[in-house]
């Protein structure tokens, strides 16, 4: 692989926040083996900021959610101009496979699948021998065609955000004592704890004089933020913060609490203790890629894991039946 060392490489992971963060150890491992190589990262424009916090990236290249001929031509010209010789498709979707092929790179690495092998000339088995291997480990295996040993994958680096990247309001409130960041939603119904549970928990924490910072994006989470702010007189930052500001706030708080979603994995990039709720997913596969100061709460149900397309119960019991008291005690422990 001597020819690759002095050339550029493109990593493709178009979305989502947590999945992009899962590529960080692979980037670190690649950089350790080929320190002279330049690393470029391709993501959808709405996830540019997420990719930009990854250490070791020379430039984040963005594409729109929907691409036409003009966008494809622009992408091809950019890749050609950079002289990229190797592309690794961490995303493994139809569009990322097509972009890998259209890159014209000499080395095109991807997972072996029933319907996308045409895009790659170096294939890696989709699943490892360990069925419950973490997504971080599965993605790192895509480095093996480059002669990289993936038996020892680096842990997440602690990513520190300077105060210059956040607003004055954020820098002031982090000076408060007893701070907890709470992500009050989840993008999917099957991972949502429910507003009633969040409200009951926040009531208990407010009685203990915690300074509570609410985060979340999307119409439903902003609606919840306003409701809980008015009810308990707490700090509502839903819909307001950049990724760097969220990361800064978590890093300067005492505890982070949330369900299985992107902000949870941002919290994994700090040293702040984490209390996480898991329902249909298996934490061994998609949990925080960090061992220290992490408490995962999950019910023991025979329907877990679940494909999250339908639920045999009237409500998603694996999430909504997690007791507020158990969460409260887990947070108090820290």
C-alpha positions in Angstrom: 0.0 0.0 0.0 3.0 2.3 -0.4 1.3 4.2 -3.2 -1.7 5.0 -1.0 0.5 6.5 1.8 1.5 9.6 -0.2 -1.9 10.1 -1.8 -5.4 11.2 -0.7 -8.3 9.1 0.6 -12.0 9.8 0.7 -14.3 8.4 3.4 -18.0 8.4 2.6 -20.5 8.5 5.4 -23.4 10.6 4.3 -25.5 10.7 7.5 -26.6 10.4 10.4 -25.0 12.1 13.4 -24.3 9.0 15.5 -23.2 7.0 12.4 -20.8 9.7 11.4 -19.3 9.8 14.9 -18.9 6.0 14.8 -16.3 6.5 12.0 -13.9 8.5 14.3 -11.9 5.5 15.6 -11.4 4.3 12.0 -10.2 7.7 11.0 -7.8 7.7 13.9 -6.6 4.2 13.1 -6.0 5.1 9.4 -4.1 8.3 10.4 -1.9 6.3 12.8 -0.9 3.9 10.0 -0.6 6.5 7.2 0.2 9.8 8.9 1.3 11.5 5.6 -2.0 10.8 3.8 -4.7 13.5 3.4 -8.2 12.4 4.5 -11.3 13.9 2.9 -14.8 13.2 4.2 -18.0 13.1 2.2 -21.3 13.9 4.0 -24.6 15.4 3.3 -24.6 19.2 3.7 -26.9 19.0 6.8 -24.3 16.9 8.6 -21.2 19.0 7.6 -20.7 20.3 11.1 -20.8 16.7 12.5 -18.0 15.6 10.1 -15.9 18.7 10.8 -15.4 17.9 14.4 -13.6 14.6 13.5 -9.9 15.0 14.2 -7.5 14.4 11.3 -9.9 15.4 8.5 -8.4 17.7 5.9 -11.7 18.8 4.4 -15.3 17.9 4.5 -16.9 17.7 1.1 -20.7 18.0 1.0 -23.4 16.8 -1.3 -27.1 17.7 -1.2 -29.8 15.2 0.0 -30.9 14.8 -3.6 -28.4 14.9 -6.4 -28.9 15.6 -10.1 -26.5 15.5 -13.0 -24.9 18.9 -12.2 -24.2 17.8 -8.6 -22.7 14.5 -9.7 -20.4 16.3 -12.3 -19.3 18.7 -9.6 -18.5 15.9 -7.3 -16.5 14.0 -9.9 -14.5 17.1 -10.8 -13.7 17.8 -7.1 -12.5 14.2 -6.6 -10.4 14.4 -9.7 -8.9 17.7 -8.7 -7.9 16.3 -5.3 -6.2 13.3 -6.9 -8.0 10.8 -4.6 -6.9 7.3 -5.2 -8.8 5.5 -2.5 -12.5 5.7 -1.5 -14.0 3.8 1.5 -17.8 3.6 1.6 -18.7 3.5 5.2 -22.3 4.3 4.4 -23.1 1.3 2.2 -26.3 2.7 0.6 -27.3 2.9 -3.0 -26.3 6.5 -3.4 -23.0 6.2 -1.6 -22.2 3.1 -3.7 -22.9 5.1 -6.9 -20.7 8.0 -5.7 -17.9 5.5 -4.9 -18.0 4.2 -8.4 -18.3 7.6 -10.0 -15.3 8.9 -8.0 -13.1 7.0 -10.5 -10.7 6.1 -7.7 -8.3 3.3 -8.2 -9.1 1.6 -4.9 -12.8 1.4 -4.0 -13.6 -0.4 -0.8 -17.0 -1.4 0.5 -19.0 -4.1 2.2 -19.9 -7.3 0.2 -23.6 -7.1 -0.3 -26.1 -8.9 -2.7 -26.7 -5.8 -4.8 -23.9 -3.2 -4.5 -20.7 -5.2 -5.3 -20.5 -3.5 -8.7 -19.3 -0.3 -7.0 -16.2 -1.7 -5.4 -13.1 -3.6 -6.3 -12.1 -4.5 -2.8 -14.8 -6.1 -0.7 -15.1 -6.7 3.0 -17.6 -9.1 4.7 -20.6 -7.1 6.0 -20.7 -9.0 9.3 -17.9 -10.1 11.5 -17.7 -13.5 13.3 -19.0 -11.7 16.4 -22.7 -11.0 15.6 -22.8 -8.4 18.4 -19.7 -6.5 17.4 -20.1 -2.7 17.8 -20.8 -0.6 14.7 -17.4 1.2 15.3 -15.6 -2.1 15.0 -17.6 -3.1 11.9 -16.7 0.1 10.2 -13.1 -0.1 11.1 -12.9 -3.5 9.3 -13.2 -1.6 6.1 -9.6 -0.6 6.6 -8.3 -4.2 6.3 -7.8 -4.1 2.5 -5.3 -1.3 3.1 -3.1 -3.6 5.2 -4.3 -2.1 8.5 -4.7 -4.4 11.6 -8.1 -3.7 13.2 -7.7 -6.0 16.2 -7.0 -3.0 18.4 -9.3 -0.1 17.6 -8.6 3.2 19.4 -11.1 4.6 21.9 -12.8 7.9 21.2 -10.6 10.9 21.6 -11.9 13.5 24.0 -13.0 16.4 21.7 -12.7 19.7 23.4 -14.5 22.7 22.0 -13.1 26.2 22.6 -15.3 28.8 24.2 -14.8 30.9 21.1 -17.1 28.6 19.2 -20.1 29.0 21.5 -22.3 31.9 22.5 -21.8 34.0 25.6 -25.0 32.7 27.1 -23.6 29.1 27.0 -20.3 30.1 28.5 -22.1 31.8 31.4 -24.6 29.1 32.3 -21.9 26.4 32.4 -20.5 28.2 35.5 -23.6 27.0 37.4 -23.4 24.0 39.8 -25.2 20.7 39.5 -25.8 20.7 35.8 -27.5 18.0 33.7 -28.1 18.0 30.0 -31.2 16.2 28.9 -32.1 15.3 25.4 -35.9 15.2 25.5 -36.7 13.2 22.5 -35.6 10.8 19.8 -36.1 10.9 16.0 -37.9 7.6 16.0 -41.1 6.7 17.9 -39.5 3.4 19.0 -36.7 5.2 20.9 -38.9 7.8 22.6 -39.3 7.6 26.4 -42.4 9.9 26.2 -43.1 13.4 27.5 -44.8 12.1 30.7 -41.7 10.3 31.8 -39.5 13.2 31.0 -41.7 15.5 32.9 -41.8 13.3 36.0 -38.0 13.0 35.9 -37.5 16.7 35.5 -39.9 17.4 38.4 -37.7 15.2 40.7 -34.5 16.8 39.5 -35.9 20.3 39.9 -36.8 19.5 43.5 -33.1 18.6 44.0 -32.1 22.0 42.6 -30.4 20.7 39.5 -29.7 23.1 36.7 -31.4 21.4 33.8 -30.5 22.1 30.2 -32.8 20.7 27.6 -31.6 20.0 24.1 -33.1 18.6 20.9 -34.0 19.5 17.4 -37.2 19.1 15.5 -40.7 20.4 15.9 -41.8 17.9 18.6 -38.7 18.4 20.7 -39.0 22.2 20.6 -42.6 21.9 21.6 -41.6 19.7 24.5 -38.9 22.1 25.5 -41.3 25.1 25.7 -43.8 23.1 27.7 -41.2 21.8 30.2 -39.5 25.2 30.5 -42.8 26.9 31.3 -43.8 24.2 33.8 -40.5 23.9 35.7 -38.6 27.2 34.9 -35.6 25.4 33.4 -33.2 26.2 30.6 -34.6 25.3 27.2 -32.0 25.1 24.4 -34.1 22.9 22.0 -33.6 23.9 18.4 -31.1 26.6 19.3 -27.6 25.0 19.5 -25.0 24.0 17.0 -23.2 20.7 17.4 -20.2 22.4 18.9 -22.3 24.2 21.4 -24.0 21.0 22.4 -20.7 19.3 22.8 -19.3 22.2 24.9 -22.4 22.2 27.1 -22.2 18.5 27.8 -18.5 18.6 28.4 -19.1 21.3 31.1 -22.0 19.5 32.8 -22.1 16.9 35.5 -24.4 14.3 33.8 -25.9 13.7 30.4 -29.2 11.9 30.0 -30.9 10.8 26.9 -32.2 7.9 24.8 -30.5 6.1 21.9 -29.9 8.9 19.4 -27.2 11.2 17.9 -26.6 13.6 20.9 -25.9 10.5 23.1 -22.9 9.8 20.9 -21.8 13.4 21.1 -21.8 12.9 24.9 -19.5 9.9 24.3 -16.8 12.3 23.1 -16.6 14.0 26.5 -15.7 12.7 30.0 -19.1 13.6 31.3 -21.0 10.7 32.9 -23.8 9.3 30.8 -27.2 7.7 31.6 -28.7 6.2 28.5 -32.0 4.6 27.7 -32.1 1.7 25.2 -35.2 0.1 23.9 -35.3 -1.9 20.6 -31.5 -1.7 19.8 -28.7 -3.7 21.3 -26.2 -1.4 23.2 -23.4 -3.8 22.3 -23.9 -2.9 18.7 -25.0 0.8 18.8 -24.3 1.9 22.4 -21.9 4.7 23.5 -18.4 3.7 22.4 -17.1 4.4 25.8 -16.9 2.3 28.9 -16.2 4.7 31.8 -19.0 6.4 33.6 -21.7 5.0 31.4 -25.0 3.6 32.7 -27.3 1.9 30.2 -30.9 1.2 31.3 -32.8 -1.4 29.2 -35.7 -3.7 30.0 -35.4 -7.4 29.6 -38.0 -8.2 26.9 -38.1 -11.1 24.6 -38.9 -8.8 21.6 -35.5 -7.1 21.8 -33.8 -6.5 19.4 -36.6 -5.2 17.2 -36.6 -4.0 13.5 -38.6 -0.9 14.6 -41.2 -1.2 11.8 -44.1 -2.2 14.1 -44.8 -3.1 17.7 -46.9 -5.9 19.1 -47.9 -3.7 22.0 -50.2 -0.7 22.0 -47.3 1.4 23.1 -43.5 0.8 22.8 -43.1 -0.9 26.2 -39.4 -1.4 25.8 -39.1 2.4 26.2 -42.2 3.8 27.9 -42.1 1.1 30.7 -38.6 2.2 31.9 -39.3 3.5 35.4 -38.6 7.1 36.2 -37.3 6.1 39.6 -34.7 3.9 38.1 -33.5 6.7 35.8 -33.5 9.2 38.7 -31.4 6.9 40.9 -28.9 6.3 38.1 -28.5 10.1 37.6 -28.1 10.7 41.4 -25.3 8.1 41.5 -23.1 10.5 39.5 
